[in-house]
Amino acid sequence: MKRTVKLPADDRRNGWYEILPAQPESQPLVGDATTDWLVIGGGFVGMAATRRLAELNPNDSVMLLDAQRIAHGTSGRNSGFVIDLPHKGDLEGPDIERKKKFIGLNRAAIRWLEQLVTDNNIDCQWSHAGKLQGAVSERGVKFLQHFQFLLKELGEPGQMLDGAALKQKIGSDYYQQALYTPGCILMQPAALMRGLLATLPDNAVCHEDTPVLGLEQRNGLWRVQTKTGVITAKKVLLGTNIFTEQLGLLKSRMLPIMTFASMTRPLSDAEFKAFGGSDDWGLTPADYAGTTLRFTRDRRMVVRNQYRFVPDYSSSDAERARIHDQHRQALEARYPQLAQLPFEYTWGGVCTLSSNYTSFFGELKPGLYASCCHNGVGVARGTISGKLLAEQASGGDSLLLRDMQQVSGMPARIPPQPFLGIGVKARLKMAEWASRSEV
Ligand SMILES: Cc1cc2nc3c(=O)[nH]c(=O)nc-3n(C[C@H](O)[C@H](O)[C@H](O)COP(=O)(O)OP(=O)(O)OC[C@H]3O[C@@H](n4cnc5c(N)ncnc54)[C@H](O)[C@@H]3O)c2cc1C
């Protein structure tokens, strides 16, 4: 059962995590253990699944394991947009009913998270700020017009802002136009993840810094290997995203793609005045290979761009140093008045893409469930899929669960290396070139 698995090894430069107050020491699991339910991976999927299992099965024990600290993985190092609308391939598709299902699922995630944030006083900058999608060039403007048309078809509001109106909001005249959609939530992802962890129900326990090395089914029970022992569980739910393939499951179906972010220190009062915009907003690029910006309530600027194919799921210090310089260029192009403002942190995070833009959700083997491959926008979808996976595994049924099953499927097979690497790198380069004006 013990396999040689690549384990998560995220860099220690995630600004969202590093600016939190010191966290309590982790409590890794030592030795053998038994639990009714085991969840592996504590990102948005695994955290939601753990909570829901514990709610639905109050007399059962639920254990969550993560190889790292909670919020140290991708779920704590993203840009913090909880997006209600279908994204990228999901918005472009022809099937309106399918798109409405995505909206229903994403909004159910937002309602649930909002209730948890409110009930538990989770301090994570939760904000109904909505989302700006900004276009720099004519190419970007054409994308925005197309998106506005697609939103109209869905009966969803989308307000076009011209460059002047946008400048008042974001303090930069770099963009020609932006499409504003009001239903997106902004938040501090590491603070949200740590808050969700701290408020899990009493029958759920989480062991951080406890990597899983393999699993097998014997006599109807799952035996899960850690570095120091074996955990026996009746049912296992996987929230391990790309690392699912390391456990021998859904192999050669997910593309490991890393994207990167940098965070400044908070602006001083004088810098904020020179900046000339308001705080608490988020902007994604009209052209997807462009730059995402967040300006937080505590007046930090967060810049995200660049994609890399990462078969080892990690990036080097040298790579992040190059990315840092590209983020500087993006920041200074938009805010020459902030040219002296340093980045305090630059980090990367692994996302999964599938070539048919399809996520996996459901039972992989008897008593073994997974939800993964949310194509780079897994905050809302990861949350609702984790919740619904727990409901399915507990024998539940609902319209929302059926919607999730209908919009999910099997990520298509991908070619083996080295063909995969060559193909993906070429595609990323082409996308980068086509959207160079938006970066
Ligand atoms: C820079 C950046 C910006 C992004 N911005 C956004 C955004 O604004 N909005 C949005 O919706 N999405 C965004 N994303 C994508 C989003 O963060 C992911 O889709 C989402 O976090 C996926 O959640 P998950 O729970 O499926 O997986 P993950 O967050 O990857 O969680 C998997 C967990 O499993 C653990 N694990 C893996 N293997 C093992 C093992 N063997 N044993 C134990 N534990 C294991 C890992 O440590 C990790 O904590 C962004 C991503 C990045 C990198």
The ligand as a MOL file (V3000), in Angstrom:
LIG
                    3D

  0  0  0     0  0            999 V3000
M  V30 BEGIN CTAB
M  V30 COUNTS 53 58 0 0 0
M  V30 BEGIN ATOM
M  V30 1 C -2.6540 32.3090 -7.3980 0
M  V30 2 C -4.0000 31.6340 -7.5280 0
M  V30 3 C -5.1450 32.4070 -7.6490 0
M  V30 4 C -6.4000 31.7830 -7.7330 0
M  V30 5 N -7.5330 32.5640 -7.6640 0
M  V30 6 C -8.7450 31.9910 -7.5730 0
M  V30 7 C -9.8960 32.7880 -7.3240 0
M  V30 8 O -9.8140 33.9980 -7.1350 0
M  V30 9 N -11.1170 32.1750 -7.2900 0
M  V30 10 C -11.2440 30.8000 -7.4580 0
M  V30 11 O -12.3710 30.2940 -7.4480 0
M  V30 12 N -10.1470 30.0230 -7.6330 0
M  V30 13 C -8.9090 30.5680 -7.6610 0
M  V30 14 N -7.8000 29.7790 -7.7750 0
M  V30 15 C -7.9780 28.3120 -7.8330 0
M  V30 16 C -8.4500 27.7310 -6.4830 0
M  V30 17 O -7.6230 28.1840 -5.4410 0
M  V30 18 C -8.4540 26.2020 -6.5580 0
M  V30 19 O -9.3110 25.8040 -7.6300 0
M  V30 20 C -8.9650 25.5920 -5.2530 0
M  V30 21 O -8.1820 26.0040 -4.1670 0
M  V30 22 C -8.9540 24.0670 -5.3390 0
M  V30 23 O -9.4120 23.5720 -4.0930 0
M  V30 24 P -9.2810 22.0480 -3.7350 0
M  V30 25 O -9.8460 21.8660 -2.3860 0
M  V30 26 O -9.8490 21.2310 -4.8550 0
M  V30 27 O -7.7190 21.7200 -3.7640 0
M  V30 28 P -6.4700 22.3190 -2.9650 0
M  V30 29 O -6.7100 23.6640 -2.4600 0
M  V30 30 O -5.2880 22.0800 -3.8510 0
M  V30 31 O -6.3930 21.3660 -1.7140 0
M  V30 32 C -5.8090 20.0820 -1.7650 0
M  V30 33 C -5.2520 19.7930 -0.3870 0
M  V30 34 O -4.8500 18.4280 -0.3470 0
M  V30 35 C -3.6750 18.3260 0.4080 0
M  V30 36 N -3.0250 17.0690 -0.0150 0
M  V30 37 C -2.6070 16.7270 -1.2550 0
M  V30 38 N -2.0460 15.5040 -1.2540 0
M  V30 39 C -2.1420 15.0500 0.0130 0
M  V30 40 C -1.7450 13.8270 0.6410 0
M  V30 41 N -1.1270 12.8450 -0.0350 0
M  V30 42 N -1.9730 13.7000 1.9600 0
M  V30 43 C -2.6130 14.6780 2.6620 0
M  V30 44 N -2.9970 15.8500 2.1090 0
M  V30 45 C -2.7710 16.0370 0.7970 0
M  V30 46 C -2.8900 19.5970 0.0330 0
M  V30 47 O -1.9280 19.9320 1.0100 0
M  V30 48 C -4.0180 20.6310 -0.0760 0
M  V30 49 O -4.2160 21.3420 1.1280 0
M  V30 50 C -6.5140 30.3600 -7.7450 0
M  V30 51 C -5.3600 29.5830 -7.6400 0
M  V30 52 C -4.1110 30.2100 -7.5400 0
M  V30 53 C -2.8850 29.3550 -7.4010 0
M  V30 END ATOM
M  V30 BEGIN BOND
M  V30 1 1 1 2
M  V30 2 1 2 3
M  V30 3 2 2 52
M  V30 4 2 3 4
M  V30 5 1 4 5
M  V30 6 1 4 50
M  V30 7 2 5 6
M  V30 8 1 6 7
M  V30 9 1 6 13
M  V30 10 2 7 8
M  V30 11 1 7 9
M  V30 12 1 9 10
M  V30 13 2 10 11
M  V30 14 1 10 12
M  V30 15 2 12 13
M  V30 16 1 13 14
M  V30 17 1 14 15
M  V30 18 1 14 50
M  V30 19 1 15 16
M  V30 20 1 16 17
M  V30 21 1 16 18
M  V30 22 1 18 19
M  V30 23 1 18 20
M  V30 24 1 20 21
M  V30 25 1 20 22
M  V30 26 1 22 23
M  V30 27 1 23 24
M  V30 28 2 24 25
M  V30 29 1 24 26
M  V30 30 1 24 27
M  V30 31 1 27 28
M  V30 32 2 28 29
M  V30 33 1 28 30
M  V30 34 1 28 31
M  V30 35 1 31 32
M  V30 36 1 32 33
M  V30 37 1 33 34
M  V30 38 1 33 48
M  V30 39 1 34 35
M  V30 40 1 35 36
M  V30 41 1 35 46
M  V30 42 1 36 37
M  V30 43 1 36 45
M  V30 44 2 37 38
M  V30 45 1 38 39
M  V30 46 1 39 40
M  V30 47 2 39 45
M  V30 48 1 40 41
M  V30 49 2 40 42
M  V30 50 1 42 43
M  V30 51 2 43 44
M  V30 52 1 44 45
M  V30 53 1 46 47
M  V30 54 1 46 48
M  V30 55 1 48 49
M  V30 56 2 50 51
M  V30 57 1 51 52
M  V30 58 1 52 53
M  V30 END BOND
M  V30 END CTAB
M  END
